[in-house]
Amino acid sequence: MDFAFYLPISIASFSDAAPARRGEPALPRGEVLRRRRVDMIRAYVDQNLSDPDLAARAAARALGMSVRSLHLALAGSGETFGQLLQRRRLERCCMKLRGPSATGSVADIAFDCGFNSLSSFYRAFRGLYGASPRELRTGVDYSEMALAA
């Protein structure tokens, strides 16, 4: 499936230079293209978060670029494809855990967001948010309660 069909923008539609921000000098065409590719990659990741088999190779193929081009585009953003994917999955889990209609077990939410290992999910979640999913969901810090006992 050609992913570019679903995007409202196309890389080919940009001129040689574009302003970075109001009042700043124009960016070189290469930087504009790199930023557009990053936007496309992020959009693709967001649309496919629940796929536990999502990987850089499949994303690159769907976006019509090589795996190397995908990694080079993300190099300037400070995140690898794997880091981007994990962060976005964790953010989605956090939204589902804290949402007003939060239902289902933590495991169900993790699997729905594309994680296929609960131990990896819990470790990554605590690393990003500094709390367990249960603590975040209930708003209670169980680690302090354990220290007090």
TAUR-V734429 format. One record per pair of residues at least 24 apart in sequence whose ideal C-beta (glycine too) atoms are under 8 Angstrom apart, sorted by the first residue. I is the first residue (numbers start at 1). J is the second residue. D is the distance in Angstrom with one decimal. If there is no record, write none. Layout:
[[I,J,D] [I,J,D]]
This chain:
[[1,62,6.6] [2,64,7.0] [3,40,7.4] [3,44,5.8] [3,62,4.6] [3,63,5.2] [3,64,7.2] [4,40,7.6] [4,63,7.3] [4,64,6.4] [6,47,7.8] [7,40,6.1] [7,43,6.4] [9,36,6.7] [9,39,7.6] [11,36,5.0] [11,37,6.7] [11,40,7.5] [34,72,7.8] [34,73,5.4] [34,76,6.2] [37,63,7.8] [37,65,7.1] [37,69,7.3] [37,70,7.7] [37,73,3.9] [38,73,5.4] [38,74,6.3] [38,76,7.7] [38,77,5.6] [41,70,6.3] [41,73,6.4] [41,74,6.5] [41,81,7.4] [41,84,7.4] [42,84,7.0] [42,88,7.7] [45,84,6.0] [45,85,5.7] [45,88,5.5] [46,88,6.2] [49,85,7.6] [49,88,5.9] [49,89,5.4] [49,92,5.6] [49,113,5.9] [49,114,5.1] [50,112,6.1] [50,113,6.3] [50,114,5.0] [51,114,5.9] [52,111,7.8] [52,114,5.0] [52,115,7.0] [52,116,4.2] [54,85,6.3] [54,114,6.5] [55,81,7.9] [56,81,4.2] [56,82,7.4] [85,114,7.8] [86,124,5.8] [87,128,7.0] [89,113,4.8] [89,114,5.2] [89,115,6.3] [90,124,6.0] [90,125,5.8] [90,128,5.2] [90,129,7.5] [93,121,7.5] [93,125,6.9] [93,133,6.9] [94,125,7.9] [94,129,6.7] [94,136,6.6] [97,133,5.6] [97,136,5.7] [97,137,4.5] [98,136,6.5] [98,137,6.8] [102,137,6.5] [106,133,4.5] [106,134,6.4] [106,137,7.3] [109,133,7.6]]
